[in-house]
Amino acid sequence: MVTIIDPHIKRDTGYHIHQEASAQALYVRNRDGGEFDGHCWPGSSSWVDFLDPKAREWWHQKISLQNYEVKKNYLSFFFLSFFSFLFFSFFSHAFLL
Protein backbone atom coordinates (compact mmCIF):
# COMPACT_ATOMS: atom_id res chain seq x y z
CA MET A 1 0.00 0.00 0.00
CA VAL A 2 1.16 3.54 -0.76
CA THR A 3 0.13 6.38 1.51
CA ILE A 4 0.11 9.85 -0.03
CA ILE A 5 0.61 12.64 2.47
CA ASP A 6 -0.18 16.10 1.19
CA PRO A 7 0.74 19.20 3.20
CA HIS A 8 -2.80 20.56 2.93
CA ILE A 9 -5.71 19.65 5.16
CA LYS A 10 -9.31 19.48 3.98
CA ARG A 11 -11.36 22.16 5.75
CA ASP A 12 -14.21 20.07 7.09
CA THR A 13 -15.58 20.60 10.59
CA GLY A 14 -16.23 16.86 10.84
CA TYR A 15 -12.60 15.97 10.09
CA HIS A 16 -10.63 15.52 13.32
CA ILE A 17 -7.29 16.52 11.77
CA HIS A 18 -8.73 19.86 10.64
CA GLN A 19 -10.34 20.39 14.05
CA GLU A 20 -7.01 19.83 15.83
CA ALA A 21 -4.97 22.02 13.48
CA SER A 22 -7.49 24.83 13.67
CA ALA A 23 -7.88 24.66 17.46
CA GLN A 24 -4.10 24.76 17.93
CA ALA A 25 -3.58 27.58 15.35
CA LEU A 26 -1.24 25.44 13.22
CA TYR A 27 -2.31 26.71 9.79
CA VAL A 28 -0.69 29.27 7.52
CA ARG A 29 -2.35 32.65 8.11
CA ASN A 30 -3.45 35.28 5.62
CA ARG A 31 -2.89 39.04 5.94
CA ASP A 32 -5.76 39.62 8.35
CA GLY A 33 -4.54 36.85 10.68
CA GLY A 34 -7.24 34.35 9.75
CA GLU A 35 -6.57 30.84 8.54
CA PHE A 36 -5.68 30.77 4.88
CA ASP A 37 -8.43 28.97 2.96
CA GLY A 38 -7.26 27.81 -0.45
CA HIS A 39 -8.34 25.24 -3.00
CA CYS A 40 -6.72 21.89 -3.69
CA TRP A 41 -7.99 18.49 -4.80
CA PRO A 42 -10.21 17.84 -1.74
CA GLY A 43 -11.78 21.30 -2.12
CA SER A 44 -11.46 23.98 0.54
CA SER A 45 -8.08 23.39 2.22
CA SER A 46 -5.58 24.91 4.62
CA TRP A 47 -1.85 24.32 4.90
CA VAL A 48 0.12 23.46 8.01
CA ASP A 49 2.58 26.25 8.89
CA PHE A 50 5.83 24.29 8.84
CA LEU A 51 7.76 27.39 9.94
CA ASP A 52 6.15 26.96 13.36
CA PRO A 53 8.04 24.36 15.47
CA LYS A 54 4.79 23.45 17.27
CA ALA A 55 3.14 22.71 13.90
CA ARG A 56 6.10 20.61 12.75
CA GLU A 57 5.97 18.53 15.95
CA TRP A 58 2.21 18.07 15.59
CA TRP A 59 2.62 16.95 11.97
CA HIS A 60 5.45 14.60 12.94
CA GLN A 61 3.21 12.96 15.56
CA LYS A 62 0.40 12.56 13.03
CA ILE A 63 2.55 10.73 10.47
CA SER A 64 4.77 8.73 12.84
CA LEU A 65 4.41 4.97 12.41
CA GLN A 66 3.58 4.59 16.11
CA ASN A 67 0.43 6.68 15.62
CA TYR A 68 -0.43 5.67 12.09
CA GLU A 69 -3.94 4.20 11.88
CA VAL A 70 -3.25 1.70 9.08
CA LYS A 71 -1.87 -1.72 9.92
CA LYS A 72 1.87 -1.42 9.64
CA ASN A 73 2.15 -4.84 7.99
CA TYR A 74 0.47 -3.45 4.88
CA LEU A 75 2.39 -0.22 4.60
CA SER A 76 4.86 -0.18 1.72
CA PHE A 77 5.97 3.46 1.74
CA PHE A 78 4.90 7.07 2.12
CA PHE A 79 4.72 9.56 -0.72
CA LEU A 80 4.93 13.13 0.54
CA SER A 81 3.52 15.37 -2.16
CA PHE A 82 4.71 18.96 -2.10
CA PHE A 83 3.66 19.43 -5.71
CA SER A 84 0.18 20.34 -4.51
CA PHE A 85 1.71 23.10 -2.37
CA LEU A 86 3.54 24.54 -5.39
CA PHE A 87 0.43 24.27 -7.54
CA PHE A 88 -1.64 25.98 -4.85
CA SER A 89 0.82 28.84 -4.34
CA PHE A 90 1.05 29.49 -8.10
CA PHE A 91 -2.70 29.69 -8.67
CA SER A 92 -3.76 31.37 -5.44
CA HIS A 93 -4.05 35.14 -5.45
CA ALA A 94 -3.90 35.58 -1.67
CA PHE A 95 -1.06 33.29 -0.67
CA LEU A 96 1.04 35.07 1.94
CA LEU A 97 0.57 38.52 0.42
N, C-alpha and C positions, 0 to 999 in steps of 0.2 A: 504494500500500500504506500502511496505517496501522499504526504500531507503538504498542502500549499498554505503558507503563512504570509498573508499580505499585511502591510503596516497600517492599513486602514480598518476601521471598525464600523460595522453597519449601525446606523443610528436607529435603534428600535428599543422602545422603552421596555419591551418584554425580553430583551437579550441581556443576560446577566453580565457579560463582558462590557457592554456599553454602559450599563448601570454603574458598574464599579469604576470604570475610567472617568465617567462624568462626575460621580460623587467625590472622587479623589483629585479632580482637576488635573488630569493627566493628558488632556488633548492639546494640540496646537491651538492657539488663540488667534482671533482676528484683531483688527485695529481697535475695536471698541471693547476688547477684553472678553468677549463671548467665545464660546467654542466654535471653531471653524467648522462649517457644514458644507462639504463639497460633494461631488458626485463621482462614484466609481461603479464597478460592475454590480454591487448589491443594491445600488441606489444611493440614498442619502447616507453619507459616511463622514467620519472624523478620523484624524490621524493622531497617533500617540506622539507626544512631544519627546523625542529621544534625546533632546538636549537637557532634559530634566533628569537628574540621577534617580529620583523617586520613580519616575515613569519607566526608566530603563530597568530598574529592579523589579517593578511590577510585571513588566513584559517578560522578563527572564523567568519569573516564577510561573507565569502562565504557560510558557512553552517548555519548561523543564520536563524531562522524562518522568520524574517522580510525580508530577502533578498532571501529566497528560492523561486524558480520559479514554484514549483508545488503548486496547490491549497491546502491550509492548511487543508481544510475539509477532504481531502482524505488521509492525511498522518497518518499512524499508528505509525511507529517508525523508528528510524535510526539504522543501523547496521554498526558500524565502524570496518572495517576489517584490523587488523594489521598482520594477518597471511600472507598476500601477501608480506609484508615488510620482515618478517622473512624468507619466502621462497626465496625471491629475494636475501637477504644478504647471505644466505647459498650457493646458486648456482652461484653467481656472483664472478668472479675472481678479479675484480677491486674495489670492494666496500670499500671505505675509506682507501685504502692502501697507 
